[in-house]
Structures are given as structure tokens and as C-alpha cells.
């Protein structure tokens, strides 16, 4: 099932103080299906960050269409986009973005708090997701008391608290050592196996190879959209 798709998506920026326009995306067409883990790759300036901002409803396209869960979000106003971000999209950042004064469980509860979810339900979901990412014994610790890998696990759990349609991750292993990064990728493996659609921006070939599919951008256009054979074969054998 197609979870998200973009059709002839473009994004053009005007350089301040000049008549110069930068074409960050040039007629992108991509579909993302349920339970798919996709790597988005490309050199600096290729358009991958712009694409992720549009997919995350943090910005609007200049032209084209973006369908998320069957809803055309391309033309929504700011309040509607904010609601979509809170309910349908999960974000994982390289810098974790945890609130230092709150415990792990409290950090996980924050998105639900702003949606008016009852305290008991918030805590139940937070405890469940903390266990999913291996933090069941760290729920009452604050971010400063956690390792980098544990903080990223907490950030992943927080991104899942609203059961989003898609999970967007921006270089989630970039600040981690190899062993810790591998543990984080194993968490994404688990989420993908549970049917979550994950889009990850990465410049690391090993991380991209871990995904089901690799999309490569150059100068605002898709130049490759390839299935990764190893994972396709593994999933076929399981099925």
C-alpha cells in the first residue's frame, strides 16, 4: 500500500537581495509504500534536505503534489500542516532534541501532552515504547544521564508515540560510534518489520545498504531509485 507519494514536486528559492533563483527540487516523482525503509542520499546541495523538509510538512513545495495517507497536504495552511506533523509524521534528529529537564518517559509523553491525551494513557504508551527500544530500565533518567546511543533510542521512541504514518530520520547515526550506530539501525530494522515506513537521510553507504531501497538525488533530481538486493532477498525468503 502506498503511504506517501510526490508528483512533479518542485521547490525554488529566491536568493535574498538578488534576482537569482535556486532550483532545489526539479519535478520529483516518488512513491513510498507501507513497511518500507528508504535511504535518501546525495551530495551537499543535491536537494535531499529540501525533500525531507517537504515530506515532513516543514515547508511547502513551489509546485506539484504531496499525498500523505491519501490526503493532499501540498496546499494546507500552517495550522493544518502543524496538525499533520503532530499526528502523522515522526521525526528523528541527529542531535536528539530531547528536553534536558525531563526524564525519558516525560520526553516521550510530550507530543501526546500537546494533543490533550490523558496522563494515564500517555504514561502507558511511553512505557511501552521505552521497552521497545530497550530503555525500560532508563525511563526515569534524564538525557544527561544517558549515553548518546540511549538518547537516540529515546528520540526514536518519542517519534513513534503518535503511531505516525511515516518516520523521517536525518543522519540518525551521524554522531554515534560504529557499535552504537549498529544498535540504532537494529531498532529501525525492528520498526520496519512491524510495518513502519521509514525515510532516512544518510551519506553513509553502509547505512544506505541496510535499507530496502536507496534513492539518490543530484541537482534536485532523482538519478537513481534502486532496490537493495540483499534485503529484498531476505524479506522474500521470510514471506
KEKE-3310 file (N, C-alpha, C; in steps of 0.2 Angstrom, whole numbers, plus 5000, padded with zeros to 4 digits):
npx = (5004:5003:5010:5014:5017:5025:5022:5028:5035:5042:5054:5058:5070:5072:5086:5091:5091:5094:5091:5092:5087:5086:5085:5080:5073:5068:5054:5051:5046:5040:5036:5031:5030:5020:5029:5042:5059:5068:5082:5088:5099:5114:5125:5130:5119:5111:5098:5092:5089:5080:5070:5066:5062:5050:5043:5041:5032:5037:5039:5033:5029:5035:5028:5018:5012:5009:5005:4999:4995:4984:4979:4980:4992:4999:4993:4989:4985:4995:4991:4985:4995:5003:4996:4996:5009:5010:5002:5004:5017:5033:5048:5066:5081:5098:5104:5096:5087:5081:5072:5081:5077:5068:5063:5066:5054:5045:5049:5045:5032:5028:5023:5010:5005:5003:4992:4982:4980:4975:4984:4986:4985:4996:5007:5006:5008:5021:5029:5028:5034:5047:5051:5051:5062:5073:5074:5068:5073:5078:5069:5066:5077:5086:5091:5105:5110:5111:5119:5125:5119:5109:5101:5098:5090:5079:5074:5070:5060:5051:5047:5039:5027:5015:5011:5014:5012:5023:5040:5053:5070:5085:5101:5103:5113:5124:5132:5136:5146:5153:5148:5137:5130:5126:5117:5107:5102:5098:5086:5078:5077:5069:5057:5054:5051:5039:5030:5032:5034:5049:5060:5076:5089:5105:5123:5131:5137:5136:5125:5114:5114:5109:5095:5079:5079:5086:5087:5094:5099:5103:5108:5094:5086:5080:5092:5094:5085:5084:5082:5088:5097:5101:5092:5080:5080:5081:5068:5059:5062:5058:5044)
npy = (4994:5011:5024:5037:5049:5059:5070:5077:5087:5102:5114:5130:5143:5160:5170:5181:5198:5198:5194:5180:5163:5148:5132:5120:5107:5098:5093:5081:5064:5051:5036:5030:5015:5005:4999:5000:5004:5017:5024:5041:5048:5058:5071:5086:5099:5093:5092:5084:5087:5097:5090:5081:5091:5095:5083:5081:5091:5103:5113:5121:5115:5123:5120:5106:5090:5083:5068:5061:5047:5047:5060:5076:5086:5097:5110:5114:5125:5134:5130:5118:5110:5109:5101:5090:5086:5084:5072:5063:5061:5056:5062:5060:5066:5071:5077:5073:5081:5081:5086:5093:5094:5085:5068:5052:5045:5056:5064:5056:5057:5070:5074:5069:5075:5088:5086:5084:5071:5060:5058:5045:5037:5042:5039:5025:5022:5028:5020:5008:5010:5014:5002:4995:5000:4996:5003:5001:5001:5014:5024:5034:5042:5056:5065:5069:5059:5048:5038:5043:5034:5029:5041:5043:5032:5035:5046:5040:5032:5043:5048:5039:5039:5044:5035:5036:5039:5040:5039:5050:5052:5060:5059:5049:5041:5049:5055:5045:5031:5017:5004:5008:5015:5004:4997:5006:5006:4993:4995:5002:4992:4984:4991:4993:4980:4979:4985:4999:5014:5020:5034:5039:5051:5050:5049:5039:5024:5011:5012:5016:5004:4995:4998:4995:5001:5013:5030:5041:5058:5072:5088:5092:5082:5065:5053:5040:5026:5013:4996:4987:4973:4963:4964:4964:4951:4944:4948:4942:4929:4927:4930)
npz = (5000:4996:5005:5005:4993:4980:4967:4952:4960:4965:4971:4973:4977:4981:4981:4993:4991:4977:4960:4958:4957:4965:4961:4970:4970:4956:4948:4955:4957:4967:4975:4991:5000:5012:5026:5022:5021:5017:5010:5008:4998:4993:4987:4996:4994:4984:4986:4995:5009:5007:5001:5012:5021:5015:5014:5028:5030:5034:5026:5011:4994:4979:4967:4962:4969:4985:4993:5007:5016:5008:5008:5001:5005:5000:4999:5011:5025:5038:5051:5048:5043:5054:5062:5055:5056:5069:5071:5060:5056:5061:5069:5069:5075:5071:5082:5093:5101:5114:5129:5142:5155:5158:5161:5153:5150:5152:5142:5131:5132:5129:5115:5115:5126:5121:5113:5121:5127:5140:5156:5161:5149:5142:5149:5149:5135:5134:5142:5135:5123:5127:5132:5120:5113:5121:5133:5145:5158:5160:5161:5170:5170:5166:5151:5151:5159:5151:5138:5121:5112:5119:5121:5108:5105:5114:5107:5095:5100:5105:5093:5089:5096:5093:5084:5069:5052:5043:5047:5049:5047:5050:5047:5058:5064:5064:5074:5082:5088:5079:5084:5092:5083:5075:5084:5084:5071:5071:5079:5070:5060:5067:5069:5055:5052:5059:5051:5049:5039:5034:5032:5028:5029:5023:5022:5023:5015:5020:5029:5020:5012:5021:5021:5012:5000:4990:4986:4976:4975:4964:4960:4962:4957:4954:4952:4954:4959:4968:4972:4986:4985:4994:5005:5000:4995:5008:5014:5005:5007:5020:5018)
capx = (5000:5007:5009:5016:5019:5025:5021:5031:5037:5047:5055:5063:5071:5075:5092:5089:5094:5096:5086:5094:5083:5089:5080:5082:5070:5065:5050:5052:5041:5042:5031:5034:5025:5020:5034:5047:5064:5071:5088:5089:5106:5116:5130:5128:5116:5108:5091:5089:5086:5074:5064:5064:5058:5043:5040:5039:5027:5040:5039:5028:5033:5033:5023:5017:5008:5012:5000:5001:4989:4978:4977:4984:4995:5003:4990:4986:4988:5000:4988:4983:5002:5006:4992:4998:5016:5009:4998:5005:5024:5038:5055:5072:5086:5105:5106:5092:5082:5077:5072:5085:5074:5063:5065:5065:5046:5042:5051:5041:5025:5027:5019:5003:5003:5000:4986:4977:4979:4975:4990:4987:4987:5002:5012:5006:5012:5028:5032:5028:5039:5053:5053:5053:5069:5077:5076:5064:5077:5081:5063:5066:5083:5086:5096:5112:5112:5111:5124:5122:5115:5102:5097:5095:5084:5074:5072:5066:5053:5047:5045:5034:5022:5008:5009:5014:5012:5030:5046:5059:5076:5090:5108:5102:5119:5130:5136:5137:5152:5150:5144:5131:5126:5123:5112:5101:5100:5094:5080:5075:5075:5063:5051:5052:5047:5032:5026:5033:5038:5055:5064:5082:5094:5112:5128:5135:5135:5134:5118:5110:5114:5105:5088:5076:5079:5091:5085:5100:5097:5108:5105:5087:5083:5082:5096:5094:5080:5086:5081:5094:5096:5101:5086:5074:5080:5079:5061:5056:5063:5054:5037)
capy = (5000:5017:5028:5044:5050:5066:5070:5083:5091:5107:5119:5136:5148:5166:5172:5187:5204:5197:5191:5173:5158:5142:5126:5114:5101:5099:5088:5074:5059:5046:5033:5026:5010:5003:4994:5001:5008:5020:5029:5046:5050:5063:5076:5093:5103:5089:5093:5079:5090:5101:5085:5079:5096:5095:5077:5082:5096:5109:5118:5119:5115:5128:5117:5099:5087:5078:5065:5058:5044:5049:5067:5081:5091:5102:5116:5115:5131:5132:5126:5111:5107:5108:5096:5084:5085:5081:5066:5058:5061:5056:5065:5058:5071:5069:5080:5070:5086:5079:5091:5091:5094:5079:5061:5049:5044:5063:5066:5053:5060:5077:5075:5067:5081:5094:5084:5083:5064:5059:5056:5038:5034:5045:5035:5018:5022:5029:5014:5003:5012:5014:4995:4993:5002:4994:5008:5000:5002:5020:5028:5039:5045:5062:5064:5069:5053:5043:5038:5045:5029:5029:5047:5042:5027:5039:5051:5036:5031:5049:5049:5034:5040:5045:5030:5040:5035:5039:5041:5053:5052:5064:5056:5047:5038:5053:5057:5039:5027:5011:4999:5011:5016:4997:4996:5011:5003:4987:4997:5004:4986:4981:4996:4991:4973:4980:4988:5006:5016:5024:5038:5041:5054:5047:5050:5033:5019:5005:5013:5015:4997:4992:4999:4991:5005:5019:5035:5046:5064:5076:5094:5092:5077:5058:5050:5033:5023:5006:4991:4984:4966:4958:4965:4961:4943:4942:4949:4937:4922:4927:4929)
capz = (5000:4995:5011:5003:4986:4977:4960:4949:4965:4964:4976:4971:4982:4979:4985:4996:4988:4970:4956:4957:4960:4966:4959:4974:4968:4949:4946:4959:4957:4971:4980:4997:5002:5019:5029:5018:5024:5011:5011:5003:4998:4988:4990:4999:4988:4980:4987:5000:5015:5005:5000:5018:5024:5011:5016:5035:5031:5037:5021:5006:4988:4974:4963:4962:4974:4990:4996:5013:5018:5004:5009:4998:5010:4997:4999:5018:5029:5043:5057:5046:5042:5061:5065:5051:5059:5076:5071:5055:5055:5067:5067:5072:5073:5073:5089:5098:5103:5120:5134:5147:5162:5158:5161:5146:5149:5151:5135:5126:5133:5126:5109:5117:5131:5117:5110:5126:5129:5147:5158:5161:5143:5140:5153:5146:5128:5134:5145:5130:5118:5130:5132:5113:5111:5126:5138:5150:5164:5160:5160:5175:5169:5162:5145:5153:5162:5146:5133:5115:5109:5123:5119:5101:5106:5117:5102:5091:5104:5105:5086:5087:5101:5090:5079:5063:5045:5041:5051:5045:5051:5047:5049:5065:5067:5062:5080:5086:5086:5074:5088:5094:5077:5073:5088:5082:5065:5073:5081:5064:5057:5071:5067:5048:5052:5062:5046:5049:5034:5037:5027:5032:5025:5026:5017:5024:5011:5024:5031:5014:5011:5026:5019:5007:4994:4990:4981:4975:4971:4961:4957:4963:4953:4956:4947:4955:4964:4967:4977:4988:4983:5000:5010:4996:4996:5014:5015:5001:5010:5026:5016)
cpx = (5004:5005:5009:5018:5020:5025:5023:5032:5043:5048:5060:5064:5074:5080:5090:5094:5097:5090:5087:5089:5087:5084:5082:5079:5067:5061:5051:5046:5043:5036:5034:5028:5025:5025:5040:5052:5068:5077:5088:5096:5108:5121:5127:5125:5112:5100:5088:5086:5080:5068:5062:5060:5051:5039:5037:5035:5030:5041:5034:5032:5031:5028:5023:5013:5011:5006:5002:4995:4983:4976:4982:4986:4998:5000:4987:4989:4992:4997:4987:4990:5004:5002:4994:5005:5015:5006:5001:5013:5028:5045:5060:5077:5093:5107:5101:5086:5078:5077:5076:5082:5069:5066:5064:5057:5043:5043:5046:5034:5023:5022:5011:5001:4999:4994:4981:4976:4980:4982:4992:4989:4994:5008:5012:5010:5019:5032:5033:5033:5046:5056:5055:5060:5074:5079:5071:5067:5079:5075:5063:5073:5082:5092:5103:5115:5112:5117:5121:5118:5108:5098:5094:5089:5078:5070:5068:5059:5048:5044:5039:5027:5015:5007:5009:5014:5019:5034:5051:5065:5082:5097:5107:5108:5125:5134:5137:5143:5149:5146:5137:5127:5122:5117:5106:5098:5096:5087:5075:5073:5069:5056:5049:5048:5040:5028:5027:5036:5043:5059:5070:5087:5101:5117:5133:5132:5132:5127:5113:5109:5110:5097:5086:5078:5083:5089:5091:5098:5104:5105:5097:5083:5085:5086:5096:5089:5080:5084:5087:5093:5096:5095:5080:5074:5078:5072:5057:5056:5059:5046:5036)
cpy = (5006:5022:5035:5044:5057:5065:5077:5089:5096:5111:5124:5141:5154:5168:5179:5193:5203:5194:5183:5169:5152:5136:5120:5108:5103:5093:5081:5070:5053:5043:5029:5021:5008:4998:4994:5006:5010:5025:5034:5049:5055:5068:5082:5097:5099:5089:5088:5082:5094:5096:5082:5084:5096:5088:5077:5088:5102:5115:5116:5119:5121:5126:5109:5096:5082:5075:5061:5054:5045:5056:5071:5086:5097:5109:5118:5122:5129:5128:5119:5107:5105:5102:5089:5082:5081:5074:5061:5057:5061:5058:5062:5063:5068:5071:5078:5075:5084:5085:5089:5090:5088:5073:5058:5048:5051:5065:5063:5055:5066:5078:5074:5072:5086:5092:5082:5076:5064:5056:5049:5035:5036:5040:5028:5018:5023:5023:5008:5004:5012:5006:4992:4995:5001:4999:5007:5001:5009:5026:5034:5043:5051:5061:5064:5063:5047:5044:5041:5040:5028:5035:5046:5037:5031:5043:5047:5034:5037:5050:5045:5035:5041:5040:5033:5036:5034:5042:5044:5054:5055:5063:5054:5044:5043:5055:5051:5035:5021:5006:5002:5013:5009:4996:5000:5008:4997:4989:4999:4997:4983:4985:4994:4985:4974:4984:4996:5008:5021:5027:5041:5045:5052:5048:5044:5027:5013:5006:5013:5008:4993:4993:4995:4994:5011:5024:5040:5052:5068:5082:5094:5087:5070:5055:5042:5031:5016:5002:4988:4976:4961:4959:4963:4954:4941:4942:4944:4930:4921:4926:4922)
cpz = (5000:5001:5010:4996:4984:4970:4957:4954:4964:4970:4973:4976:4979:4983:4987:4993:4981:4966:4954:4960:4960:4965:4964:4972:4961:4947:4949:4958:4961:4974:4985:4999:5010:5021:5025:5021:5018:5013:5006:5003:4992:4991:4993:4993:4983:4980:4992:5006:5013:5004:5007:5022:5021:5014:5024:5036:5035:5032:5015:4999:4984:4969:4964:4968:4979:4993:5002:5016:5014:5004:5005:5003:5007:4998:5006:5021:5035:5049:5055:5045:5049:5064:5061:5054:5065:5076:5066:5054:5061:5064:5072:5070:5075:5080:5094:5100:5109:5125:5140:5154:5163:5158:5154:5145:5148:5144:5130:5126:5130:5121:5111:5122:5127:5113:5115:5128:5137:5150:5159:5155:5140:5143:5150:5140:5129:5137:5139:5125:5121:5130:5125:5110:5116:5131:5144:5157:5165:5160:5164:5175:5165:5156:5147:5157:5157:5141:5126:5112:5113:5122:5112:5101:5109:5111:5097:5094:5104:5098:5085:5092:5098:5084:5072:5057:5043:5046:5047:5049:5047:5050:5056:5068:5066:5068:5084:5083:5082:5078:5090:5088:5074:5077:5086:5076:5066:5076:5075:5060:5061:5069:5060:5048:5055:5057:5045:5042:5036:5031:5030:5027:5028:5020:5018:5020:5015:5027:5026:5012:5015:5025:5013:5000:4995:4984:4982:4972:4969:4958:4957:4959:4955:4950:4948:4960:4963:4973:4979:4989:4990:5004:5006:4996:5002:5016:5011:5004:5016:5024:5014)
residu = (UNK:UNK:UNK:UNK:UNK:UNK:UNK:UNK:UNK:UNK:UNK:UNK:UNK:UNK:UNK:UNK:UNK:UNK:UNK:UNK:UNK:UNK:UNK:UNK:UNK:UNK:UNK:UNK:UNK:UNK:UNK:UNK:UNK:UNK:UNK:UNK:UNK:UNK:UNK:UNK:UNK:UNK:UNK:UNK:UNK:UNK:UNK:UNK:UNK:UNK:UNK:UNK:UNK:UNK:UNK:UNK:UNK:UNK:UNK:UNK:UNK:UNK:UNK:UNK:UNK:UNK:UNK:UNK:UNK:UNK:UNK:UNK:UNK:UNK:UNK:UNK:UNK:UNK:UNK:UNK:UNK:UNK:UNK:UNK:UNK:UNK:UNK:UNK:UNK:UNK:UNK:UNK:UNK:UNK:UNK:UNK:UNK:UNK:UNK:UNK:UNK:UNK:UNK:UNK:UNK:UNK:UNK:UNK:UNK:UNK:UNK:UNK:UNK:UNK:UNK:UNK:UNK:UNK:UNK:UNK:UNK:UNK:UNK:UNK:UNK:UNK:UNK:UNK:UNK:UNK:UNK:UNK:UNK:UNK:UNK:UNK:UNK:UNK:UNK:UNK:UNK:UNK:UNK:UNK:UNK:UNK:UNK:UNK:UNK:UNK:UNK:UNK:UNK:UNK:UNK:UNK:UNK:UNK:UNK:UNK:UNK:UNK:UNK:UNK:UNK:UNK:UNK:UNK:UNK:UNK:UNK:UNK:UNK:UNK:UNK:UNK:UNK:UNK:UNK:UNK:UNK:UNK:UNK:UNK:UNK:UNK:UNK:UNK:UNK:UNK:UNK:UNK:UNK:UNK:UNK:UNK:UNK:UNK:UNK:UNK:UNK:UNK:UNK:UNK:UNK:UNK:UNK:UNK:UNK:UNK:UNK:UNK:UNK:UNK:UNK:UNK:UNK:UNK:UNK:UNK:UNK:UNK:UNK:UNK:UNK:UNK:UNK:UNK:UNK:UNK:UNK:UNK:UNK:UNK:UNK:UNK:UNK:UNK:UNK)
# end
